[in-house]
Amino acid sequence: MRLSFIQVVSLIFGTVILGLAARRSDVVAMSIPLIAYLFAAIAQRPDDIKLTVTREVSPDYAPQGTPITVKLTILNQGSAIDEVTLQDVLPDGVRQTDGQSSIVSFLEAGGKIELEYTMEASRGEYRAYEVQAHARDFSNLFELPFFYRTSQRLLIHPRYPKLNRIKIRPPQTRGFAGPIASRQGGTGVDFWAIREYQSGDPQRQINWKRTGKSDRDLFTNIFEQERVADVGIILDSRQHVNVITPSGSLFEHAVTAAASLAENFLEDGNRVSLLVYGSGIGRVFPGYGRFQRERILKELSRASTGVNYALETLGNLPTRFFPVKSQIIVISPLSPEDIPVILRMRSQGYAVIVISPDPISAESAIYEDFESAVYRIAYAERDFMLRKIRQSGAQVVNWNVEQPLEVAIRAALSRQPPAVHLNIVGK
């Protein structure tokens, strides 16, 4: 019931009371048209509204920033509505870029209204949508609100840059040709060793210099085989290590990095898996090729930060999810209590690369306070933490997210030798 209805009723009673008080029938008679108007409005007021709402989203799976077309069809399966206001309420993270998402119109019985518009969405999974409908009578005295929910799925994965090939040297490779040196002699391009010539060895691989020093024996060059490997990507989604800046949160940068790295290693033919750790545990089991890329992107689309007290530290990280002696990429801002976990992964035989979005640089940029004593101490503590991780044999990329990931990786890994297996015991 709207305020205008109260005003009409008040006007009727006021006119009647004024006419009776003044004993003037002509004044009382002035209320008759108002009474008739009120009863007509009551007779025509919206009562049982029956609308069917259908939503079409195209495409329903796309990278961030892609224009998404939404078609909304509203069918009236009840009686005619003198005036209906329809508004499609967009969820958080979605903005309309073109078209019409609302309308005010008369809707006859069996009538249909179609709305079409274009929108853009941030990375994420969208399932719940709401359409607000307000039905009014011809007099605008009565209004009934209705809410309709639709559940058409929309999945937006991160848009990410391509990376040049990243050289890794895990302790163990798989039995398929690829770009990774396997520490075994065989067919390859890099020199590995020299041995005595055996029947069937290609003549072009004979080492004539070494052979010339022998009276009777021939010697042949052996090259290092190149294989593919198992690569596991760990994405840290713990809320307490995330920092939100005007240019976006560290977690969003981490998600983009995970997508770029997955694409990079899959293109080289490696078997790649993903573990999202923080608000819960999301897994994509090891796999190859284009379909594995899609599975990883879908999991990254759904990834979000959150609080899970059982997963406050990396101590419960299920590292056995990854094959033994494989390459692990940890993408995390890190906290001091995470150091023993990295050391334990190294002691278990994993080759580890840590890509750490720098929360100190991000926070100091917000407050423009690079020189304060607080940040100098924070920088020193973080440098000590990363230095300790490097001493374990892990490779570390301290990533200021204002810098492209490609540049940060090249600058950091070029100064650090590939991981070697160390017998380290984490405490």
C-alpha positions, 0 to 999 in steps of 0.5 A: 500500500503506497502513500498515495492511497492514504492520501486519497482515503484521508481526503475522502474522510476529510471532505465528508467530515468537513461537509457534515460539520458545515452541514453542507450536502454539496461538500459531502457530495464532492467525496463521491467521485473520490470514493468511486475512484478508490473502489475502482482502484481496489477492484483493479489492484494487482493480486495474483501475479504469475510471471515466468522468467527465462534467462539466456546467457551467451557465452556462458564460459569466457575470459574476463572482459569478454562481452556477455549477451543476456536475453531475458524473457518475461511471460505473463501467465496470469491476468493483465497488469496495468503497469509493471516495472521490471529490473534485472539486478546484476550480481556483484562483479558484473556491469552493464555495458549496453542494451536494456535491462529494465522496463516499465510497461503494460502487460496483457494476459499471456503477454511477453516482454523481452529484454536484451543487454550486454555486460562484462563480468569479473573473474568468478562463477555466477549462478544466482540472478534476481529479477525485480518486478513491481505491479501497479494498478491504473491509479498507481494506488497499489503496488505489489513487489515480486522477486524472481530468481534464475540460476543460469551458470556463467563462468568467467576465467582470468585473462592472462599473459603468455609466458616464454618457456620456463626452464625447470629441472625436476629430479624425475621426468616422465617417459615421453619426449619433451623440453626438460633435461632428464639427467639420462643419456640418449637422444637429445641436443645437449652433450652428456658423456662419452662412451665406447662405440657400440654397434648401431650408434650413428657415425655422426656421433663419433667423437673423433678427437677422443678416438684419435687418442686411442689405438683401436677403440672408437668413442661416441658422444652421448646426449642428454635425453629431454623428457616431460615432467609432472608439474604441480601448481599450488595457489594460496587462497588464505584470506589473511595473507591477501592484500587488497590494493587500488589496482586489485588484490594480490590474490587476483594477481596470483590467480592470473599467474597460476593460469599463465604458468599452467598454460606455459607448462601444458604447452611444453607437453608436461602433465600439470595439476592444480591445488587451491589451498585456503578457504577450502581445498580445490583440486585438478588432478594431473593431466595433459593438453587442452582439456586439462587447461580448461579444467584448470581455468574452470577451477581458477574461475571459482577460486576465492579467498576465505577463512578456514581455521584448519588451513590457516597455515600451509602445515596441512598442505596435502603435498602427497597429491603431487607425484614424488620428485616432481616440480612444484610451483607455490604461488603465495605471499607467504608468512613466516610459519610457512617456511618449514612447509617449503623446507619439508617439500624440499626434503621429500624430494620435490623441486620447488619454485616459489612465486611470492606476490610481495605484500610489503611493496603492495601495502607501502604503495597504498600509503606511500610510506616506503621509507618508514621504519615499520616498512624497513623492518618488514622488508628485512623480515621478508628478505630473511624469510625468502633467503632461508627458503633459497638456502633449502635449494628452492628457487624464489621469485619475489614478485612486485605485482606492479611489474609484469610476471614475465620480467620478475621470473626472468630476473629472479630465476636467471640469478638462481641455479635450478633446484638440486635435491638436498637432504633437508629436514624441516622443523 
